[in-house]
């Protein structure tokens, strides 16, 4: 029997970043899932704050060399890889000099969000999907963590809906609070409308002209995880009337087992 494959798409992960609780959650879940006999890979951005020498990153030449179009401009995508310390688990980093080669992650040295965070997000989400296609590695579960991954479920259900590699993929979106979308502009809808999409296609992300990333991620995922106990009211309200599997927030010591059961439920063969 072939091993099940779980892909974690995350904006952060220990020991490479310590931005929020997401870093610790993915660091805990990924090795545990692999230890349960599944094949696991992690994709995350290669921020300039990540020390390549200390963490032993090296470029994967066969995967690099793609160009990702964002807002009609071409940006080279470089893929680097490292082994997670203490686990035989590959973490892949998506890099681009213009978007990620800076000292800070989401805010500048004055603690103000980077003006191009929305472009960086689109680059990352599209780059993730193109990288998985190039892997030739069809995931059974794609588990997205963080606001920066919110477009992945949407793109998989629209632009990439006919890609055979994602035919059997269940997309899970972990919802966390997010203050960064408050700094996104209406241009987000134009920038995020990649390939043949129109701005109207992003209606799930649009609340009175304002980008709402978490609501869009929830709308297009197959299943939802509450990433934290106290989510913003608009997210809780969106989850109330939703007809999808939802996993409540759990303390870290219970999370592994609860998540494993959740994954198994999504991977069970459907009776004809």
DANOR-V488380 format. One record per residue. N is the residue number from 1. RES is the residue in three letters. OMEGA is omega in degrees with one decimal (* if undefined). D_LAST is the distance of its C-alpha to the last C-alpha in Angstrom with 1 decimal. Layout:
((N & RES & OMEGA & D_LAST) (N & RES & OMEGA & D_LAST))
//
This chain:
((1 & UNK & 179.8 & 20.4) (2 & UNK & 176.2 & 21.2) (3 & UNK & 173.1 & 22.5) (4 & UNK & -176.2 & 20.8) (5 & UNK & 179.9 & 23.0) (6 & UNK & 178.1 & 24.4) (7 & UNK & 173.4 & 26.7) (8 & UNK & 173.6 & 29.2) (9 & UNK & -172.6 & 30.9) (10 & UNK & 176.2 & 34.0) (11 & UNK & -175.7 & 37.3) (12 & UNK & 178.7 & 39.0) (13 & UNK & 169.5 & 39.0) (14 & UNK & 3.0 & 41.6) (15 & UNK & -173.9 & 43.8) (16 & UNK & 176.2 & 44.0) (17 & UNK & 174.8 & 44.2) (18 & UNK & -172.2 & 44.9) (19 & UNK & -176.9 & 44.5) (20 & UNK & -179.4 & 42.4) (21 & UNK & 179.5 & 40.2) (22 & UNK & -179.0 & 37.4) (23 & UNK & -178.7 & 39.4) (24 & UNK & -177.9 & 39.3) (25 & UNK & -179.0 & 35.7) (26 & UNK & 178.4 & 34.3) (27 & UNK & 179.6 & 36.9) (28 & UNK & -173.4 & 35.6) (29 & UNK & -171.8 & 31.8) (30 & UNK & 178.9 & 31.7) (31 & UNK & 178.9 & 33.5) (32 & UNK & -179.8 & 31.8) (33 & UNK & 177.9 & 28.3) (34 & UNK & 178.9 & 29.6) (35 & UNK & 177.0 & 31.1) (36 & UNK & 173.0 & 27.7) (37 & UNK & 178.2 & 26.8) (38 & UNK & 172.7 & 25.3) (39 & UNK & -175.9 & 26.9) (40 & UNK & 169.7 & 28.6) (41 & UNK & 179.9 & 30.6) (42 & UNK & 173.4 & 32.5) (43 & UNK & 178.4 & 33.8) (44 & UNK & 177.6 & 36.7) (45 & UNK & 174.3 & 39.8) (46 & UNK & 178.3 & 43.0) (47 & UNK & 178.8 & 45.5) (48 & UNK & 179.7 & 49.2) (49 & UNK & -179.8 & 49.7) (50 & UNK & -177.9 & 47.7) (51 & UNK & -175.0 & 50.2) (52 & UNK & -178.2 & 48.9) (53 & UNK & -177.8 & 51.4) (54 & UNK & -176.1 & 50.9) (55 & UNK & 173.7 & 47.1) (56 & UNK & 174.9 & 47.3) (57 & UNK & 171.2 & 45.3) (58 & UNK & -176.5 & 45.5) (59 & UNK & 173.6 & 44.2) (60 & UNK & -171.5 & 41.3) (61 & UNK & -177.0 & 42.8) (62 & UNK & 179.2 & 39.8) (63 & UNK & -179.1 & 37.9) (64 & UNK & 174.9 & 40.9) (65 & UNK & 175.2 & 42.4) (66 & UNK & 171.0 & 39.9) (67 & UNK & 178.1 & 41.2) (68 & UNK & 179.9 & 39.5) (69 & UNK & 175.3 & 40.6) (70 & UNK & 178.6 & 41.4) (71 & UNK & 176.1 & 43.3) (72 & UNK & 175.3 & 44.3) (73 & UNK & 178.6 & 45.8) (74 & UNK & 177.7 & 44.7) (75 & UNK & 179.4 & 44.4) (76 & UNK & 177.0 & 44.1) (77 & UNK & 176.9 & 41.4) (78 & UNK & -179.8 & 42.5) (79 & UNK & 175.7 & 40.1) (80 & UNK & -176.3 & 41.6) (81 & UNK & 173.4 & 40.2) (82 & UNK & 173.5 & 41.4) (83 & UNK & 178.4 & 40.3) (84 & UNK & -179.3 & 39.8) (85 & UNK & 177.9 & 42.8) (86 & UNK & 179.6 & 41.9) (87 & UNK & 176.5 & 38.3) (88 & UNK & -172.5 & 37.1) (89 & UNK & -176.2 & 35.2) (90 & UNK & 174.5 & 35.8) (91 & UNK & -179.1 & 36.6) (92 & UNK & -176.1 & 36.8) (93 & UNK & 177.2 & 39.3) (94 & UNK & -173.2 & 39.3) (95 & UNK & 171.5 & 43.0) (96 & UNK & -173.0 & 45.1) (97 & UNK & -175.9 & 48.8) (98 & UNK & -175.0 & 49.1) (99 & UNK & -170.1 & 46.3) (100 & UNK & -177.8 & 46.5) (101 & UNK & 178.8 & 49.9) (102 & UNK & -172.5 & 51.6) (103 & UNK & -173.9 & 52.8) (104 & UNK & -171.5 & 50.7) (105 & UNK & -178.3 & 47.0) (106 & UNK & -177.7 & 46.4) (107 & UNK & 176.1 & 50.0) (108 & UNK & -176.0 & 53.3) (109 & UNK & 175.2 & 56.5) (110 & UNK & 179.3 & 57.3) (111 & UNK & 175.5 & 54.0) (112 & UNK & -179.1 & 52.8) (113 & UNK & 176.5 & 49.4) (114 & UNK & -178.9 & 49.5) (115 & UNK & -177.5 & 49.5) (116 & UNK & 178.7 & 47.0) (117 & UNK & -179.6 & 44.3) (118 & UNK & 175.0 & 42.1) (119 & UNK & 179.2 & 42.6) (120 & UNK & 179.5 & 42.0) (121 & UNK & -179.9 & 38.7) (122 & UNK & 177.9 & 37.5) (123 & UNK & -177.4 & 38.7) (124 & UNK & -175.8 & 36.9) (125 & UNK & 177.8 & 33.5) (126 & UNK & 179.5 & 33.6) (127 & UNK & 177.6 & 35.1) (128 & UNK & -175.5 & 32.3) (129 & UNK & 177.7 & 29.6) (130 & UNK & 179.1 & 31.9) (131 & UNK & 178.8 & 32.7) (132 & UNK & 175.6 & 29.1) (133 & UNK & -178.6 & 28.7) (134 & UNK & 173.3 & 31.8) (135 & UNK & -169.3 & 30.6) (136 & UNK & -171.9 & 27.8) (137 & UNK & -174.7 & 26.0) (138 & UNK & -178.2 & 22.4) (139 & UNK & 173.0 & 22.0) (140 & UNK & 177.9 & 18.9) (141 & UNK & 169.2 & 21.0) (142 & UNK & -174.2 & 23.8) (143 & UNK & -175.0 & 26.0) (144 & UNK & -178.9 & 28.8) (145 & UNK & 172.0 & 32.0) (146 & UNK & -177.1 & 34.9) (147 & UNK & -175.7 & 35.9) (148 & UNK & -179.6 & 36.5) (149 & UNK & -169.3 & 32.8) (150 & UNK & -179.0 & 31.8) (151 & UNK & -177.4 & 31.3) (152 & UNK & 177.8 & 28.8) (153 & UNK & -179.7 & 25.7) (154 & UNK & -179.7 & 27.2) (155 & UNK & -179.3 & 28.0) (156 & UNK & -178.1 & 24.5) (157 & UNK & -178.9 & 23.0) (158 & UNK & -175.5 & 25.7) (159 & UNK & -172.6 & 27.9) (160 & UNK & -173.6 & 25.5) (161 & UNK & -179.4 & 22.2) (162 & UNK & 177.1 & 22.0) (163 & UNK & -176.6 & 23.1) (164 & UNK & -175.3 & 20.7) (165 & UNK & -179.0 & 22.0) (166 & UNK & -175.9 & 20.4) (167 & UNK & -173.8 & 17.0) (168 & UNK & -176.7 & 15.3) (169 & UNK & 168.5 & 18.1) (170 & UNK & -175.7 & 18.0) (171 & UNK & 177.4 & 21.5) (172 & UNK & 177.1 & 23.4) (173 & UNK & 174.6 & 26.7) (174 & UNK & -176.9 & 29.4) (175 & UNK & 176.0 & 31.7) (176 & UNK & 173.3 & 35.4) (177 & UNK & -174.7 & 38.5) (178 & UNK & 178.2 & 40.1) (179 & UNK & -173.5 & 43.6) (180 & UNK & -178.6 & 43.5) (181 & UNK & 177.8 & 41.7) (182 & UNK & -179.6 & 44.9) (183 & UNK & 176.7 & 46.7) (184 & UNK & -179.5 & 44.3) (185 & UNK & 178.8 & 45.7) (186 & UNK & 177.5 & 44.3) (187 & UNK & 177.9 & 44.4) (188 & UNK & -176.2 & 41.2) (189 & UNK & 176.8 & 39.2) (190 & UNK & -177.4 & 41.0) (191 & UNK & -175.6 & 40.7) (192 & UNK & 179.8 & 37.0) (193 & UNK & -176.6 & 36.1) (194 & UNK & 175.8 & 35.6) (195 & UNK & -175.3 & 34.8) (196 & UNK & -176.4 & 34.0) (197 & UNK & 172.8 & 33.5) (198 & UNK & -179.6 & 35.9) (199 & UNK & -179.9 & 37.3) (200 & UNK & -179.9 & 35.5) (201 & UNK & -179.5 & 32.2) (202 & UNK & -176.1 & 33.3) (203 & UNK & -178.7 & 33.6) (204 & UNK & 179.0 & 31.5) (205 & UNK & -169.6 & 34.2) (206 & UNK & 174.7 & 37.0) (207 & UNK & -178.6 & 38.7) (208 & UNK & 177.2 & 41.9) (209 & UNK & -179.4 & 42.5) (210 & UNK & 177.7 & 42.1) (211 & UNK & 175.6 & 39.5) (212 & UNK & -169.8 & 37.2) (213 & UNK & -175.5 & 35.3) (214 & UNK & 178.8 & 33.4) (215 & UNK & 177.4 & 32.1) (216 & UNK & 177.8 & 30.8) (217 & UNK & 179.2 & 29.1) (218 & UNK & -175.5 & 27.4) (219 & UNK & -172.4 & 26.3) (220 & UNK & 178.0 & 24.4) (221 & UNK & 175.8 & 23.0) (222 & UNK & -178.6 & 19.4) (223 & UNK & -174.5 & 21.1) (224 & UNK & 171.1 & 24.8) (225 & UNK & 172.8 & 27.3) (226 & UNK & -175.2 & 30.6) (227 & UNK & 178.1 & 33.0) (228 & UNK & -172.5 & 35.9) (229 & UNK & -176.5 & 36.6) (230 & UNK & 178.8 & 38.7) (231 & UNK & 176.1 & 37.1) (232 & UNK & -173.7 & 39.0) (233 & UNK & -177.8 & 38.7) (234 & UNK & 178.0 & 36.9) (235 & UNK & 178.8 & 34.1) (236 & UNK & -179.6 & 33.8) (237 & UNK & 179.0 & 33.7) (238 & UNK & -178.0 & 31.0) (239 & UNK & -176.3 & 28.8) (240 & UNK & -174.0 & 29.5) (241 & UNK & -172.1 & 27.4) (242 & UNK & -178.8 & 24.6) (243 & UNK & 179.1 & 20.9) (244 & UNK & 173.6 & 19.9) (245 & UNK & 179.1 & 20.1) (246 & UNK & 175.7 & 23.8) (247 & UNK & 178.6 & 25.8) (248 & UNK & 175.8 & 29.3) (249 & UNK & 177.5 & 32.3) (250 & UNK & 173.6 & 33.4) (251 & UNK & -173.6 & 36.6) (252 & UNK & -176.0 & 36.7) (253 & UNK & 178.2 & 37.0) (254 & UNK & -169.4 & 33.6) (255 & UNK & -175.7 & 31.8) (256 & UNK & -176.7 & 30.6) (257 & UNK & 179.5 & 28.7) (258 & UNK & -179.1 & 27.2) (259 & UNK & -179.6 & 26.1) (260 & UNK & 177.0 & 24.5) (261 & UNK & 178.7 & 22.4) (262 & UNK & 177.9 & 21.5) (263 & UNK & -176.9 & 20.5) (264 & UNK & 179.0 & 18.3) (265 & UNK & -179.2 & 16.4) (266 & UNK & -177.2 & 15.7) (267 & UNK & 178.7 & 14.8) (268 & UNK & 177.3 & 12.3) (269 & UNK & 179.2 & 9.1) (270 & UNK & 179.6 & 6.4) (271 & UNK & 179.4 & 3.8) (272 & UNK & * & 0.0))
//
